[in-house]
Amino acid sequence: AQSVTQLGSHVSVSEGALVLLRCNYSSSVPPYLFWYVQYPNQGLQLLLKYTTGATLVKGINGFEAEFKKSETSFHLTKPSAHMSDAAEYFCAVSLGGSNTGKLIFGQGTTLQVKP
Amino acid sequence: DAGVIQSPRHEVTEMGQEVTLRCKPISGHDYLFWYRQTMMRGLELLIYFNNNVPIDDSGMPEDRFSAKMPNASFSTLKIQPSEPRDSAVYFCASSSRQKMNTEAFFGQGTRLTVV
């Protein structure tokens, strides 16, 4: 069975500060991991994904995440927050292969960026 | 590509009425997924199709829910009769088996309100 836990339902940072959104997963097989972002009244947009290979993955809008198998973590970071980063962020895990769309999501973290 | 297209974007209906949500996946994608997003349960997979065939409907909450995919470019999610607790945002997503390890692409969602 697979599961995802996002630590902190709300995170608030100042503009220009480091963004760190935490995600831990549980999976009995090598996981495929994703971060999606959802802006108000919008669908989910992929930020980045880890499937195989390099454990540090870079995504859009300056975000990156590192897969740490020993810690079962896939935390999302961005060096300097921008006002436009305010949104809800979802970490998700799947079985991979042809099942990458069969996702199990975390509960989401709302990122607030203060001026 | 226009992306995954869902209609309507918003639906308000009275309890007991039939509701039909529609989805057009990205052309060439052979997997289609229906997700539901609520405050209480977050994002959960309802059902998914491969090559128009339902593969896993274990997430469908009740017999009042049904989904069809009559062809590769169209799917429906029907609720009959609808109840207030069905109020949620319903997302459709699609992905391609031809591109292993690719992600699922989400539509903008349908916000359903049952009064």
Chai-1 contact restraints between the chains, C-beta under 6 A:
chainA,res_idxA,chainB,res_idxB,connection_type,confidence,min_distance_angstrom,max_distance_angstrom,comment,restraint_id
A,G43,B,F106,contact,1.0,0.0,6.0,A-B,restraint_1
A,G43,B,G107,contact,1.0,0.0,6.0,A-B,restraint_2
A,G43,B,Q108,contact,1.0,0.0,6.0,A-B,restraint_3
A,G43,B,G109,contact,1.0,0.0,6.0,A-B,restraint_4
A,L44,B,F106,contact,1.0,0.0,6.0,A-B,restraint_5
A,L46,B,E103,contact,1.0,0.0,6.0,A-B,restraint_6
A,K49,B,E103,contact,1.0,0.0,6.0,A-B,restraint_7
A,T51,B,N101,contact,1.0,0.0,6.0,A-B,restraint_8
A,S98,B,R97,contact,1.0,0.0,6.0,A-B,restraint_9
A,T100,B,E103,contact,1.0,0.0,6.0,A-B,restraint_10
A,G101,B,Y31,contact,1.0,0.0,6.0,A-B,restraint_11
A,G101,B,F33,contact,1.0,0.0,6.0,A-B,restraint_12
A,G101,B,A93,contact,1.0,0.0,6.0,A-B,restraint_13
A,G101,B,S95,contact,1.0,0.0,6.0,A-B,restraint_14
A,G101,B,A104,contact,1.0,0.0,6.0,A-B,restraint_15
A,F105,B,G42,contact,1.0,0.0,6.0,A-B,restraint_16
A,F105,B,L43,contact,1.0,0.0,6.0,A-B,restraint_17
A,Q107,B,G42,contact,1.0,0.0,6.0,A-B,restraint_18
